[in-house]
Amino acid sequence: MKFLLEHKLPKKLRYAKVYFEAGPTSLLFSLDGTNADWHASIGRRKGVRLSDAEYTRLRSEVPAVEMLDDDGQRVLIRNAAGVEELWEKPQWVLTRAHKRS
């Protein structure tokens, strides 16, 4: 089990980061000024592998709006629902999906 708390606490809370991990479950919450962000995962940290046909079906249902990053091994895409998807190449393996608030 891991628990991490980072903060800079003047009179007002301007920055805080909390990370909690227990077994296969993790939770991260960060606050930076007016921006708040969180990630959570339960279960295995293994990616979801899709065939080309399944990936094509997914893209037709939820189209990709913007490619945020492509380093040759991974692709970070923002879809029409506002979720950022991290895919590994050359096969379509979804390793992370995250919605920014």
Order of alpha helices (4+ residues) and beta strands (2+ residues): beta-beta-beta-beta-beta-alpha-beta-beta-beta-beta
